Amino acid sequence: MLNKLTVEVYNYVMGTVIESMISRFSINSELLTELDLLSPIQFLAHKKSLPHQAFKTLSKNILKFTNYKTENEVYNQIHEEFISFLNSWEFLKGSISDKYEIMNWELKNDEDDFESD
């Protein structure tokens, strides 16, 4: 009896949580889909091409915060900058400590080569 009550309460609570999440996020599903493109996990899939309407909703929503006059101008700028960012991602994702270790390794090898001459 207690297990049945526990399961029923759990199912009710989870159902309520799921319904709440759906109602909150479904109105902004286009924007959330576009924001998902900004996840590094998605970068490789979209490096060659972006979905046709990518960043249209975002452009509309941020127009008032820019100096651009039209959504299309904002869209073109976001699209151009995002493509540039995607093309630079492999370089940018390396951490500073990784670069530091590589530089130190190269410097150490140069010193070793100098001492052996």
N, CA, C and O of each residue as an XYZ file, in Angstrom:
468
protein
N       0.811     -1.183      0.000
C       0.000      0.000      0.000
C       0.863      1.258      0.000
O       0.598      2.192     -0.757
N       1.909      1.288      0.858
C       2.787      2.450      0.934
C       3.566      2.632     -0.368
O       3.759      3.760     -0.820
N       4.017      1.521     -0.977
C       4.737      1.605     -2.246
C       3.850      2.173     -3.342
O       4.295      2.984     -4.154
N       2.573      1.737     -3.363
C       1.648      2.233     -4.371
C       1.450      3.732     -4.210
O       1.427      4.459     -5.203
N       1.309      4.203     -2.987
C       1.145      5.633     -2.718
C       2.397      6.410     -3.150
O       2.293      7.477     -3.756
N       3.560      5.875     -2.839
C       4.821      6.514     -3.225
C       4.918      6.654     -4.737
O       5.295      7.711     -5.243
N       4.580      5.592     -5.458
C       4.632      5.609     -6.921
C       3.621      6.602     -7.477
O       3.939      7.344     -8.407
N       2.426      6.633     -6.936
C       1.394      7.545     -7.428
C       1.780      9.006     -7.187
O       1.580      9.855     -8.056
N       2.333      9.298     -6.006
C       2.773     10.666     -5.708
C       3.923     11.057     -6.638
O       3.940     12.161     -7.182
N       4.879     10.150     -6.818
C       6.011     10.407     -7.718
C       5.504     10.688     -9.139
O       5.920     11.663     -9.764
N       4.615      9.844     -9.640
C       4.076     10.029    -10.994
C       3.338     11.361    -11.122
O       3.469     12.045    -12.137
N       2.574     11.729    -10.113
C       1.840     12.990    -10.144
C       2.809     14.179    -10.179
O       2.657     15.094    -10.987
N       3.807     14.148     -9.288
C       4.779     15.245     -9.218
C       5.557     15.352    -10.532
O       5.720     16.449    -11.066
N       6.033     14.233    -11.051
C       6.784     14.257    -12.310
C       5.903     14.732    -13.454
O       6.368     15.488    -14.307
N       4.661     14.318    -13.495
C       3.730     14.786    -14.528
C       3.545     16.284    -14.460
O       3.527     16.956    -15.491
N       3.405     16.819    -13.253
C       3.257     18.262    -13.064
C       4.512     19.005    -13.508
O       4.419     20.039    -14.169
N       5.673     18.491    -13.154
C       6.942     19.119    -13.546
C       7.086     19.126    -15.068
O       7.468     20.142    -15.649
N       6.789     18.019    -15.703
C       6.910     17.917    -17.164
C       5.935     18.876    -17.847
O       6.315     19.574    -18.787
N       4.694     18.917    -17.389
C       3.711     19.841    -17.964
C       4.154     21.294    -17.796
O       3.980     22.107    -18.704
N       4.726     21.621    -16.634
C       5.197     22.976    -16.380
C       6.346     23.338    -17.326
O       6.376     24.440    -17.875
N       7.277     22.426    -17.513
C       8.401     22.682    -18.415
C       7.920     22.851    -19.852
O       8.385     23.743    -20.561
N       7.005     22.015    -20.278
C       6.483     22.118    -21.645
C       5.789     23.457    -21.844
O       5.998     24.120    -22.861
N       4.961     23.863    -20.879
C       4.243     25.130    -21.045
C       5.180     26.328    -21.013
O       4.918     27.327    -21.682
N       6.248     26.253    -20.264
C       7.186     27.372    -20.182
C       8.062     27.488    -21.419
O       8.345     28.594    -21.881
N       8.489     26.362    -21.952
C       9.478     26.395    -23.020
C       8.904     26.255    -24.424
O       9.583     26.592    -25.394
N       7.697     25.777    -24.559
C       7.155     25.549    -25.906
C       6.938     26.856    -26.663
O       7.055     26.879    -27.888
N       6.625     27.935    -25.963
C       6.418     29.212    -26.660
C       7.726     29.747    -27.226
O       7.714     30.505    -28.195
N       8.827     29.371    -26.648
C      10.134     29.854    -27.102
C      10.953     28.769    -27.784
O      12.181     28.843    -27.804
N      10.301     27.780    -28.335
C      11.037     26.648    -28.901
C      11.952     27.055    -30.058
O      13.049     26.513    -30.190
N      11.515     28.008    -30.903
C      12.375     28.446    -32.011
C      13.636     29.117    -31.489
O      14.734     28.857    -31.983
N      13.481     29.973    -30.499
C      14.637     30.651    -29.922
C      15.570     29.658    -29.238
O      16.789     29.760    -29.377
N      15.017     28.705    -28.505
C      15.840     27.693    -27.833
C      16.581     26.816    -28.843
O      17.717     26.410    -28.599
N      15.945     26.528    -29.966
C      16.595     25.758    -31.023
C      17.784     26.536    -31.574
O      18.845     25.962    -31.818
N      17.608     27.840    -31.771
C      18.705     28.664    -32.264
C      19.823     28.778    -31.238
O      21.000     28.739    -31.597
N      19.469     28.918    -29.976
C      20.490     28.997    -28.934
C      21.260     27.691    -28.808
O      22.425     27.689    -28.408
N      20.620     26.591    -29.146
C      21.295     25.296    -29.128
C      22.442     25.257    -30.139
O      23.412     24.524    -29.946
N      22.339     26.035    -31.207
C      23.412     26.106    -32.197
C      24.693     26.669    -31.582
O      25.786     26.424    -32.093
N      24.564     27.416    -30.495
C      25.718     28.036    -29.855
C      26.472     27.071    -28.940
O      27.493     27.433    -28.354
N      25.976     25.864    -28.821
C      26.647     24.863    -28.007
C      27.822     24.267    -28.789
O      27.651     23.871    -29.942
N      28.999     24.199    -28.187
C      30.154     23.623    -28.891
C      29.919     22.202    -29.399
O      30.568     21.772    -30.352
N      29.013     21.482    -28.783
C      28.693     20.133    -29.246
C      28.136     20.174    -30.663
O      28.318     19.228    -31.430
N      27.459     21.264    -31.015
C      26.826     21.410    -32.326
C      27.769     21.970    -33.392
O      27.445     21.917    -34.578
N      28.911     22.496    -33.004
C      29.763     23.220    -33.944
C      30.186     22.397    -35.157
O      30.081     22.864    -36.291
N      30.655     21.200    -34.929
C      31.149     20.392    -36.044
C      30.045     20.111    -37.062
O      30.288     20.131    -38.269
N      28.845     19.853    -36.579
C      27.727     19.547    -37.476
C      27.349     20.746    -38.336
O      26.846     20.574    -39.446
N      27.584     21.954    -37.841
C      27.143     23.149    -38.560
C      28.294     23.959    -39.147
O      28.086     25.078    -39.617
N      29.508     23.405    -39.123
C      30.656     24.152    -39.633
C      30.521     24.435    -41.125
O      30.900     25.510    -41.590
N      29.986     23.482    -41.873
C      29.856     23.664    -43.320
C      28.598     24.427    -43.701
O      28.614     25.212    -44.650
N      27.511     24.207    -42.974
C      26.283     24.939    -43.285
C      25.378     24.993    -42.057
O      25.338     24.072    -41.241
N      24.667     26.082    -41.962
C      23.711     26.278    -40.870
C      22.308     26.012    -41.388
O      22.062     26.123    -42.589
N      21.387     25.662    -40.504
C      19.987     25.533    -40.930
C      19.519     26.831    -41.593
O      19.970     27.916    -41.226
N      18.635     26.719    -42.547
C      18.200     27.847    -43.378
C      17.741     29.046    -42.555
O      18.127     30.174    -42.860
N      16.946     28.840    -41.543
C      16.399     29.941    -40.750
C      17.178     30.200    -39.454
O      16.669     30.866    -38.554
N      18.393     29.684    -39.355
C      19.173     29.845    -38.125
C      19.366     31.311    -37.783
O      19.777     32.106    -38.628
N      19.070     31.662    -36.549
C      19.249     32.987    -35.968
C      18.215     34.023    -36.418
O      18.378     35.204    -36.111
N      17.168     33.630    -37.126
C      16.116     34.580    -37.508
C      15.360     35.081    -36.268
O      15.134     36.282    -36.119
N      14.972     34.159    -35.385
C      14.246     34.546    -34.171
C      15.149     35.352    -33.244
O      14.712     36.345    -32.661
N      16.383     34.939    -33.106
C      17.341     35.671    -32.271
C      17.537     37.081    -32.815
O      17.590     38.040    -32.046
N      17.645     37.214    -34.134
C      17.811     38.532    -34.753
C      16.638     39.440    -34.434
O      16.815     40.619    -34.129
N      15.446     38.884    -34.506
C      14.247     39.666    -34.212
C      14.239     40.125    -32.753
O      13.857     41.257    -32.458
N      14.656     39.253    -31.853
C      14.609     39.565    -30.422
C      15.701     40.528    -29.959
O      15.508     41.247    -28.978
N      16.831     40.555    -30.638
C      17.908     41.445    -30.167
C      18.022     42.732    -30.982
O      18.873     43.571    -30.684
N      17.190     42.902    -31.994
C      17.241     44.108    -32.824
C      17.205     45.377    -31.986
O      17.967     46.308    -32.246
N      16.341     45.429    -30.995
C      16.189     46.648    -30.189
C      17.431     46.975    -29.351
O      17.559     48.090    -28.845
N      18.342     46.012    -29.203
C      19.556     46.236    -28.427
C      20.753     46.572    -29.311
O      21.876     46.684    -28.820
N      20.520     46.734    -30.609
C      21.612     46.998    -31.552
C      21.421     48.354    -32.210
O      20.423     49.039    -31.983
N      22.386     48.727    -33.023
C      22.297     49.958    -33.810
C      21.770     49.694    -35.218
O      21.682     50.613    -36.032
N      21.424     48.453    -35.502
C      20.921     48.118    -36.831
C      19.463     48.535    -36.960
O      18.739     48.644    -35.971
N      19.051     48.764    -38.199
C      17.685     49.229    -38.454
C      16.726     48.090    -38.792
O      15.521     48.211    -38.567
N      17.245     46.987    -39.330
C      16.362     45.891    -39.737
C      16.826     44.563    -39.151
O      17.995     44.390    -38.806
N      15.894     43.642    -39.048
C      16.214     42.287    -38.588
C      17.205     41.618    -39.530
O      18.073     40.858    -39.102
N      17.065     41.911    -40.811
C      17.944     41.294    -41.801
C      19.403     41.715    -41.603
O      20.315     40.908    -41.784
N      19.620     42.983    -41.229
C      20.983     43.443    -40.952
C      21.564     42.708    -39.742
O      22.720     42.287    -39.749
N      20.749     42.567    -38.722
C      21.191     41.840    -37.524
C      21.478     40.385    -37.880
O      22.504     39.829    -37.486
N      20.567     39.781    -38.624
C      20.736     38.391    -39.049
C      22.049     38.213    -39.810
O      22.816     37.298    -39.510
N      22.313     39.066    -40.777
C      23.538     38.947    -41.577
C      24.779     39.068    -40.711
O      25.752     38.340    -40.908
N      24.749     39.989    -39.751
C      25.899     40.178    -38.871
C      26.114     38.963    -37.958
O      27.237     38.483    -37.810
N      25.048     38.481    -37.361
C      25.158     37.299    -36.488
C      25.658     36.101    -37.291
O      26.554     35.380    -36.854
N      25.081     35.901    -38.447
C      25.453     34.770    -39.296
C      26.939     34.852    -39.669
O      27.661     33.861    -39.561
N      27.386     36.015    -40.100
C      28.784     36.205    -40.497
C      29.736     35.973    -39.319
O      30.750     35.289    -39.460
N      29.405     36.543    -38.168
C      30.257     36.384    -36.999
C      30.278     34.940    -36.496
O      31.313     34.443    -36.051
N      29.138     34.283    -36.570
C      29.088     32.896    -36.105
C      29.921     31.991    -37.012
O      30.635     31.118    -36.518
N      29.840     32.184    -38.322
C      30.650     31.389    -39.252
C      32.136     31.631    -38.988
O      32.928     30.689    -38.989
N      32.512     32.879    -38.762
C      33.902     33.208    -38.442
C      34.335     32.522    -37.142
O      35.435     31.978    -37.050
N      33.454     32.559    -36.145
C      33.746     31.910    -34.871
C      33.907     30.399    -35.045
O      34.819     29.798    -34.476
N      33.018     29.788    -35.835
C      33.119     28.343    -36.088
C      34.442     27.994    -36.738
O      35.060     26.988    -36.390
N      34.881     28.813    -37.676
C      36.144     28.552    -38.370
C      37.351     28.732    -37.461
O      38.415     28.174    -37.729
N      37.200     29.503    -36.391
C      38.296     29.732    -35.443
C      38.221     28.819    -34.226
O      39.123     28.836    -33.389
N      37.171     28.033    -34.116
C      36.911     27.273    -32.901
C      38.053     26.329    -32.527
O      38.410     26.244    -31.352
N      38.626     25.629    -33.478
C      39.691     24.670    -33.152
C      40.854     25.360    -32.454
O      41.436     24.810    -31.519
N      41.191     26.555    -32.904
C      42.264     27.323    -32.269
C      41.833     27.858    -30.908
O      42.588     27.791    -29.938
N      40.620     28.387    -30.843
C      40.136     29.019    -29.618
C      39.883     28.046    -28.478
O      40.002     28.417    -27.310
N      39.535     26.806    -28.803
C      39.154     25.888    -27.733
C      40.334     25.371    -26.932
O      40.147     24.838    -25.839
N      41.550     25.517    -27.454
C      42.717     25.114    -26.683
C      42.846     25.991    -25.455
O      42.740     27.213    -25.554
N      43.070     25.397    -24.317
C      43.167     26.189    -23.090
C      44.518     26.886    -23.018
O      45.469     26.502    -23.698
N      44.583     27.897    -22.199
C      45.829     28.641    -22.026
C      46.907     27.719    -21.475
O      48.063     27.796    -21.889
N      46.531     26.844    -20.540
C      47.537     25.941    -19.971
C      48.064     24.981    -21.031
O      49.244     24.630    -21.005
N      47.201     24.543    -21.977
C      47.675     23.683    -23.063
C      48.716     24.420    -23.893
O      49.762     23.859    -24.218
N      48.440     25.662    -24.237
C      49.369     26.456    -25.038
C      50.663     26.685    -24.265
O      51.752     26.624    -24.836
N      50.544     26.946    -22.971
C      51.709     27.179    -22.137
C      52.592     25.927    -22.100
O      53.813     26.019    -22.226
N      51.971     24.764    -21.928
C      52.731     23.515    -21.897
C      53.415     23.256    -23.231
O      54.559     22.804    -23.258
N      52.741     23.532    -24.327
C      53.340     23.342    -25.651
C      54.523     24.284    -25.833
O      55.577     23.881    -26.324
N      54.341     25.558    -25.429
C      55.422     26.531    -25.564
C      56.616     26.125    -24.703
O      57.757     26.232    -25.152
N      56.376     25.661    -23.475
C      57.461     25.225    -22.600
C      58.165     24.004    -23.166
O      59.389     23.899    -23.085
N      57.397     23.075    -23.742
C      57.981     21.875    -24.337
C      58.868     22.264    -25.518
O      59.971     21.739    -25.671
N      58.383     23.186    -26.351
C      59.176     23.632    -27.498
C      60.431     24.356    -27.035
O      61.503     24.163    -27.610
N      60.312     25.188    -26.003
C      61.450     25.904    -25.464
C      62.472     24.932    -24.875
O      63.675     25.093    -25.080
N      61.992     23.924    -24.144
C      62.892     22.921    -23.566
C      63.617     22.162    -24.662
O      64.816     21.913    -24.540
N      62.920     21.786    -25.735
C      63.550     21.078    -26.848
C      64.591     21.960    -27.538
O      65.644     21.474    -27.951
N      64.301     23.241    -27.662
C      65.264     24.162    -28.256
C      66.518     24.246    -27.394
O      67.632     24.271    -27.917
N      66.339     24.291    -26.053
C      67.480     24.339    -25.136
C      68.292     23.052    -25.213
O      69.522     23.092    -25.195
N      67.607     21.904    -25.300
C      68.285     20.622    -25.414
C      69.100     20.561    -26.706
O      70.232     20.078    -26.714
N      68.518     21.053    -27.787
C      69.224     21.056    -29.070
C      70.459     21.955    -28.997
O      71.511     21.619    -29.540
N      70.323     23.102    -28.319
C      71.433     24.051    -28.182
C      72.570     23.425    -27.370
O      73.739     23.587    -27.721
N      72.235     22.707    -26.280
C      73.250     22.093    -25.422
C      73.946     20.948    -26.128
O      75.123     20.696    -25.871
N      73.251     20.246    -27.012
C      73.893     19.105    -27.680
C      74.785     19.525    -28.826
O      75.552     18.712    -29.341
N      74.697     20.808    -29.243
C      75.558     21.278    -30.359
C      76.928     21.551    -29.908
O      77.774     21.950    -30.709
